[in-house]
Amino acid sequence: MSRRRLGVWGVVGMLGLTGCAGKPVDSFTLEVDLPPEFELKTAANYLPATGEFCTLPRRRGKRPERKVFFTDYKPLASRVSYELPLNEKIEGCPSVLRSLEFEFYAKWGKRDTDVGGDRAGIAIRDSGDDQSGMPESGVQEMVGQCHWRFRTVGPFHAIRKLLQCRSINEQGQLQKSVAGGVAHRDQLAGKTLRLTLTVTDKEEPAVGDNWVVVPGGWKRCRGKSFEDMDAFCNGNTTDFKPIKMPDGRVCDVYPSCN
C-alpha cells in the first residue's frame, strides 16, 4: 500500500474516532443488587422535558413513556443491570427520565404464599447542586435495608410475614423513608446509578401492642379471648395464646417455639 493511501486511511480513521468521541452520551447504567430469593419489577418513567409544551397521550395498554423490566427469583444474591436513555422522543414529544420505580417480592418460607413485598423509588431531577455531585468513582449508590415483620392471621393465629424496606443514609442510619432517593440527570450520563438492597435477620412485630418480649423471642397477647383476632395487650402481659408456625407446629414463643 502506498504512503499516500496509508495517509488517507489514517485521516479517515482519525475522523472516525473523533466522531465517536464527540457523540454526546445520553444514557446511563442502572444496577440493582438483590438479596437471595428476591423478584424485581423495574419501571423507568419518562415525561416531557422542562420547557416543552407537548403532552403524552392518555391510554390503556401500551405506554411508550414507561419502560418495564422483570427479574425472576434467584437462589443467590444477584445484580441486574440496564442501560437506560436519559432522553427520549416519544411520539414527537421530547421527553426525559423523571423517575425509577421498583417493586420487589421476597420469599420467607417454602409455601407459594410465603411471600412479602415492598417498593422503592428514585426521583430524577433536572440538575444538582454542589452538595449532590456524582462520586469520582462514577457510581452513585443508594442503600436500602429490608427486614421481616411478623403477625398472626386466622382462627389458629398462624404466623405471616410482611417485608419492609427503608433507606439507609450516608452515616449508615436507617430512615423512615422508602428505599431509594434522588439523582440528578445532568450527572448521570455515562455513569452508574445503583440501588443496593440488603436483608437483616432482625424481625419485629408488624402491629404494635400485640406481642411481649420474652426469652427466645415473642409471646402473642391473648386479648379478650383466644378467638380475639386483634388481641391487643392493653397492659396485660401475663395472658398469652399459642401461635401456629409456618411448619405447622403450635408454639408459645416466636420464633424459637419454646
Buried (B, 14 or more C-beta within 10 A) or exposed (E): EEEEEEEEEEEEEEEEEEEEEEEEEEBBBBBBBBBEBBBBBBBBBBBBBEEEEEEBEEEEEEBBBEBEBEBEBBEEBBEBEBEBBBBBEBEEBBBBBBBBBBBBBBBBBEEEEBBBBBEBBBEBBEEBEEEBEBEEEEEBBBBBBBBBBBBBEEEEBBBBBBBBBBBBEEEEEEEEEBBBBEBBBEBBBEBBBBBBBBBEEEBEBBBEEBBBEBEBBBBBBBBEEEEEEEBBBEEBEEEBBBBBBBEEEEBBBBBEBE
